[in-house]
Each structure stands twice: as structure tokens, then as C-alpha cells.
Amino acid sequence: MIKQQNSKQYDLEERTLNFAKRVRLFVVKFPKTISNIEDGKQLVRSSGSVGANYIEANESLSKKDFVMRIKICRKEAKESRYWLLLIEPLEENRKEKDELLQEAMELTKIFGSIVEKSRV
């Protein structure tokens, strides 16, 4: 039973890593306006922070520490969505932006659910 729990853990680690990688590939494609450059920097930071904090949560020393780090994951996923909303991609990259927005929203919901289940 524990093994199955761990495999789910690693699936989410991989998912957050893939999200950060996809964001980085997306950022290099959009127009280099001053606002897109600055928003892109913030997006890269927040998207990478989702996975980094999830890894930290998996190594937490207490339940309280775990919950706090999962809350940070949720916050960073929300922040990633915010920066994605601000960025104006080229027309051919709009579908990719929508997919990243969807993934950020799904990650936010997943981490919110983990927080709720951890309170029990």
C-alpha cells in the first residue's frame, strides 16, 4: 500500500517538473516586449517553484511542515496562472498558453485537495 502512495507522489513530482519545462519552452516563443520579458521572468520562477516546493514537502519533517509546503505549491501554481494571464503570446501560441493555464489550474486544485485532506 505504501508503494502505491509513493508512486502517486512521484507522478506529481514529474507532472510539476513537466509543467516548469513546458513553461520555459513557451516563454522563449513569445514577443519580447518589456512587459512580456518581466512577466516571463516571474512565470519561470513561479512555475519552477511549484515542483521545488513539492519535493520539499515530500521530505518534510512534520505534518505541519508538509501542509505549509503544499500550501506554497498551491500559491505558486496560482501565481503561475496569474502571470500566464498577463502574457500576450503570438497567435500561433495561444493554444499552448491555454493548455498551460489549464495545467496551472489543475495543479492548484490538486494541491488544494491535498491541504484539505491533510487537515483530517
Order of alpha helices (4+ residues) and beta strands (2+ residues): alpha-alpha-alpha-alpha
